[in-house]
Amino acid sequence: EEKLQADNEYPLLDAHKVQHASFVKAVNELKDMLDEEEGPSEAFVEAVKKNIVEWLLNHICVWDKQVAQFIKEK
């Protein structure tokens, strides 16, 4: 995804990279939480929903659509 943006000189590439980095951080934090709790607790499931599902939906529906529109107009 980032390569596609770079190849098309997408002006918000750096901001998009920040979004991806925050996702990686959230996944790592969830992994740590899962390790500490020795399995998926109710709190873990809620954290996955909040930090992964909601993030992905927002990212795809907002950020990725902006990229698609930019490339389409280009």
PyMOL CGO cylinders between C-alpha atoms (Angstrom):
from pymol import cmd
from pymol.cgo import CYLINDER

trace = [
    CYLINDER, 0.00, 0.00, 0.00, 2.76, 2.44, 0.88, 0.3, 1, 1, 1, 1, 1, 1,
    CYLINDER, 2.76, 2.44, 0.88, 4.67, 1.52, -2.28, 0.3, 1, 1, 1, 1, 1, 1,
    CYLINDER, 4.67, 1.52, -2.28, 1.58, 2.23, -4.37, 0.3, 1, 1, 1, 1, 1, 1,
    CYLINDER, 1.58, 2.23, -4.37, 1.28, 5.62, -2.71, 0.3, 1, 1, 1, 1, 1, 1,
    CYLINDER, 1.28, 5.62, -2.71, 4.97, 6.40, -3.20, 0.3, 1, 1, 1, 1, 1, 1,
    CYLINDER, 4.97, 6.40, -3.20, 4.81, 5.33, -6.85, 0.3, 1, 1, 1, 1, 1, 1,
    CYLINDER, 4.81, 5.33, -6.85, 1.89, 7.73, -7.35, 0.3, 1, 1, 1, 1, 1, 1,
    CYLINDER, 1.89, 7.73, -7.35, 3.45, 10.57, -5.32, 0.3, 1, 1, 1, 1, 1, 1,
    CYLINDER, 3.45, 10.57, -5.32, 0.55, 10.60, -2.90, 0.3, 1, 1, 1, 1, 1, 1,
    CYLINDER, 0.55, 10.60, -2.90, 0.91, 13.82, -0.87, 0.3, 1, 1, 1, 1, 1, 1,
    CYLINDER, 0.91, 13.82, -0.87, -0.32, 12.30, 2.42, 0.3, 1, 1, 1, 1, 1, 1,
    CYLINDER, -0.32, 12.30, 2.42, 2.02, 9.31, 2.36, 0.3, 1, 1, 1, 1, 1, 1,
    CYLINDER, 2.02, 9.31, 2.36, 3.82, 10.34, 5.55, 0.3, 1, 1, 1, 1, 1, 1,
    CYLINDER, 3.82, 10.34, 5.55, 0.53, 10.69, 7.43, 0.3, 1, 1, 1, 1, 1, 1,
    CYLINDER, 0.53, 10.69, 7.43, -0.56, 7.32, 6.08, 0.3, 1, 1, 1, 1, 1, 1,
    CYLINDER, -0.56, 7.32, 6.08, 2.69, 5.78, 7.34, 0.3, 1, 1, 1, 1, 1, 1,
    CYLINDER, 2.69, 5.78, 7.34, 1.92, 7.20, 10.79, 0.3, 1, 1, 1, 1, 1, 1,
    CYLINDER, 1.92, 7.20, 10.79, -1.46, 5.47, 10.65, 0.3, 1, 1, 1, 1, 1, 1,
    CYLINDER, -1.46, 5.47, 10.65, 0.18, 2.17, 9.77, 0.3, 1, 1, 1, 1, 1, 1,
    CYLINDER, 0.18, 2.17, 9.77, 2.73, 2.58, 12.57, 0.3, 1, 1, 1, 1, 1, 1,
    CYLINDER, 2.73, 2.58, 12.57, -0.07, 3.15, 15.09, 0.3, 1, 1, 1, 1, 1, 1,
    CYLINDER, -0.07, 3.15, 15.09, -1.72, -0.06, 13.90, 0.3, 1, 1, 1, 1, 1, 1,
    CYLINDER, -1.72, -0.06, 13.90, 1.50, -2.04, 14.35, 0.3, 1, 1, 1, 1, 1, 1,
    CYLINDER, 1.50, -2.04, 14.35, 1.88, -0.57, 17.83, 0.3, 1, 1, 1, 1, 1, 1,
    CYLINDER, 1.88, -0.57, 17.83, -1.71, -1.56, 18.72, 0.3, 1, 1, 1, 1, 1, 1,
    CYLINDER, -1.71, -1.56, 18.72, -1.14, -5.11, 17.49, 0.3, 1, 1, 1, 1, 1, 1,
    CYLINDER, -1.14, -5.11, 17.49, 2.05, -5.40, 19.53, 0.3, 1, 1, 1, 1, 1, 1,
    CYLINDER, 2.05, -5.40, 19.53, 0.28, -4.10, 22.63, 0.3, 1, 1, 1, 1, 1, 1,
    CYLINDER, 0.28, -4.10, 22.63, -2.50, -6.64, 22.13, 0.3, 1, 1, 1, 1, 1, 1,
    CYLINDER, -2.50, -6.64, 22.13, 0.05, -9.41, 21.77, 0.3, 1, 1, 1, 1, 1, 1,
    CYLINDER, 0.05, -9.41, 21.77, 1.62, -8.35, 25.06, 0.3, 1, 1, 1, 1, 1, 1,
    CYLINDER, 1.62, -8.35, 25.06, -1.80, -8.23, 26.69, 0.3, 1, 1, 1, 1, 1, 1,
    CYLINDER, -1.80, -8.23, 26.69, -2.61, -11.71, 25.42, 0.3, 1, 1, 1, 1, 1, 1,
    CYLINDER, -2.61, -11.71, 25.42, 0.70, -13.05, 26.72, 0.3, 1, 1, 1, 1, 1, 1,
    CYLINDER, 0.70, -13.05, 26.72, 0.19, -11.45, 30.14, 0.3, 1, 1, 1, 1, 1, 1,
    CYLINDER, 0.19, -11.45, 30.14, -3.35, -12.77, 30.52, 0.3, 1, 1, 1, 1, 1, 1,
    CYLINDER, -3.35, -12.77, 30.52, -2.43, -16.24, 29.28, 0.3, 1, 1, 1, 1, 1, 1,
    CYLINDER, -2.43, -16.24, 29.28, -5.29, -16.31, 26.82, 0.3, 1, 1, 1, 1, 1, 1,
    CYLINDER, -5.29, -16.31, 26.82, -8.11, -14.20, 25.45, 0.3, 1, 1, 1, 1, 1, 1,
    CYLINDER, -8.11, -14.20, 25.45, -10.01, -12.54, 28.28, 0.3, 1, 1, 1, 1, 1, 1,
    CYLINDER, -10.01, -12.54, 28.28, -13.15, -10.47, 27.88, 0.3, 1, 1, 1, 1, 1, 1,
    CYLINDER, -13.15, -10.47, 27.88, -11.00, -7.33, 28.18, 0.3, 1, 1, 1, 1, 1, 1,
    CYLINDER, -11.00, -7.33, 28.18, -8.72, -8.62, 25.44, 0.3, 1, 1, 1, 1, 1, 1,
    CYLINDER, -8.72, -8.62, 25.44, -11.64, -9.27, 23.08, 0.3, 1, 1, 1, 1, 1, 1,
    CYLINDER, -11.64, -9.27, 23.08, -12.93, -5.73, 23.71, 0.3, 1, 1, 1, 1, 1, 1,
    CYLINDER, -12.93, -5.73, 23.71, -9.45, -4.31, 23.09, 0.3, 1, 1, 1, 1, 1, 1,
    CYLINDER, -9.45, -4.31, 23.09, -9.23, -6.20, 19.79, 0.3, 1, 1, 1, 1, 1, 1,
    CYLINDER, -9.23, -6.20, 19.79, -12.60, -4.84, 18.75, 0.3, 1, 1, 1, 1, 1, 1,
    CYLINDER, -12.60, -4.84, 18.75, -11.63, -1.29, 19.64, 0.3, 1, 1, 1, 1, 1, 1,
    CYLINDER, -11.63, -1.29, 19.64, -8.03, -1.29, 18.46, 0.3, 1, 1, 1, 1, 1, 1,
    CYLINDER, -8.03, -1.29, 18.46, -8.13, -3.58, 15.45, 0.3, 1, 1, 1, 1, 1, 1,
    CYLINDER, -8.13, -3.58, 15.45, -11.64, -3.85, 14.04, 0.3, 1, 1, 1, 1, 1, 1,
    CYLINDER, -11.64, -3.85, 14.04, -12.51, -0.18, 14.46, 0.3, 1, 1, 1, 1, 1, 1,
    CYLINDER, -12.51, -0.18, 14.46, -9.07, 0.91, 13.27, 0.3, 1, 1, 1, 1, 1, 1,
    CYLINDER, -9.07, 0.91, 13.27, -9.31, -1.21, 10.12, 0.3, 1, 1, 1, 1, 1, 1,
    CYLINDER, -9.31, -1.21, 10.12, -12.81, 0.00, 9.31, 0.3, 1, 1, 1, 1, 1, 1,
    CYLINDER, -12.81, 0.00, 9.31, -11.81, 3.63, 9.78, 0.3, 1, 1, 1, 1, 1, 1,
    CYLINDER, -11.81, 3.63, 9.78, -8.56, 3.19, 7.89, 0.3, 1, 1, 1, 1, 1, 1,
    CYLINDER, -8.56, 3.19, 7.89, -10.16, 1.51, 4.89, 0.3, 1, 1, 1, 1, 1, 1,
    CYLINDER, -10.16, 1.51, 4.89, -13.25, 3.70, 4.78, 0.3, 1, 1, 1, 1, 1, 1,
    CYLINDER, -13.25, 3.70, 4.78, -11.40, 6.99, 5.24, 0.3, 1, 1, 1, 1, 1, 1,
    CYLINDER, -11.40, 6.99, 5.24, -7.67, 6.77, 4.53, 0.3, 1, 1, 1, 1, 1, 1,
    CYLINDER, -7.67, 6.77, 4.53, -7.64, 4.15, 1.80, 0.3, 1, 1, 1, 1, 1, 1,
    CYLINDER, -7.64, 4.15, 1.80, -10.61, 5.70, 0.01, 0.3, 1, 1, 1, 1, 1, 1,
    CYLINDER, -10.61, 5.70, 0.01, -8.72, 8.99, -0.11, 0.3, 1, 1, 1, 1, 1, 1,
    CYLINDER, -8.72, 8.99, -0.11, -5.78, 7.23, -1.73, 0.3, 1, 1, 1, 1, 1, 1,
    CYLINDER, -5.78, 7.23, -1.73, -8.03, 5.51, -4.24, 0.3, 1, 1, 1, 1, 1, 1,
    CYLINDER, -8.03, 5.51, -4.24, -9.70, 8.80, -5.13, 0.3, 1, 1, 1, 1, 1, 1,
    CYLINDER, -9.70, 8.80, -5.13, -6.33, 10.52, -5.54, 0.3, 1, 1, 1, 1, 1, 1,
    CYLINDER, -6.33, 10.52, -5.54, -5.01, 7.81, -7.85, 0.3, 1, 1, 1, 1, 1, 1,
    CYLINDER, -5.01, 7.81, -7.85, -8.26, 7.68, -9.81, 0.3, 1, 1, 1, 1, 1, 1,
    CYLINDER, -8.26, 7.68, -9.81, -8.18, 11.44, -10.40, 0.3, 1, 1, 1, 1, 1, 1,
    CYLINDER, -8.18, 11.44, -10.40, -4.52, 11.33, -11.31, 0.3, 1, 1, 1, 1, 1, 1,
]
cmd.load_cgo(trace, "trace")
